[in-house]
Amino acid sequence: MAQAHADHHDSAIYFVPHSSKWPVFASVFLFVTMLGLASWLNHASWGKATFYVGLLGLAGILFKWFADVILESVSGFYNKQVDVSFRMGMVWFIFSEVMFFAAFFGALFYARQFALPWLGGEGDGAMTNATLWPNFTAAWPSSGPGQVGGTFQTIPAWGLPLINTLILLTSGVTVTLAHHALKAAQRKALLFWLGATVLLGCVFLVLQVEEYMHAYNELNLTMGSGIYGSTFFMLTGFHGAHVTLGTIMLAIMWLRCAKGHFTKENHFAFEAVAWYWHFVDVVWLGLFLFVYVL
């Protein structure tokens, strides 16, 4: 029925949604969430409660926002022109995410290839090294001069990180199989492979939490462990946040597929989430190589 409505609107004017209050409320709760998190990390007594209040409010807003967009879609308001706009928007969004991670990988590269050798006495950093840090050796991983945060151990690449790499690579295959099943109108196979992708995303997150607990409790590797700790948790943490968001979106796609919202010709929402998931996979491969292996 949704496809029939969409075809009916193909010749209509471009659909412009009505004004929405959700972006304003989402911004407010996002601010509350980050304020609570920052306060929690700085040991404010009210930080933890504020963080969870903001997180719950943001989740509720996103639920309602998703519901409005889904209702517009199944009501047949989106024609081919709108579909093109959505695709362009998703491409630019993923590009912005690429640049987001490029900045963090750039910080890692700069610290390892420029700042650390300079502090170790290479080039015109010889005087600085001799004067301020005569005993500092420019070897990676490093917590920097003065061993900020104390000594620590790194997480071996061929343990949990390798397992998580295999999990994400497998999830890229399962979401592709789900997409092919959708285009072939094979509903049972679609739900199976998409459900498997959601499960793999959850397993990845559980193992990452276990890795963080091991790093903090047994390796003394924390966010305070100098430049290595900062870049390690910045890259892996933001990636974990993206996996969390991707898993939630995949779960929503599973529910929509179970309700029969998509057809083999009309399913861009599924495609957009699949694109995002493949992006998350590619970022992890770079992260595994440059953070864990090298």
Order of alpha helices (4+ residues) and beta strands (2+ residues): alpha-alpha-alpha-alpha-alpha-alpha-alpha-alpha-alpha-alpha
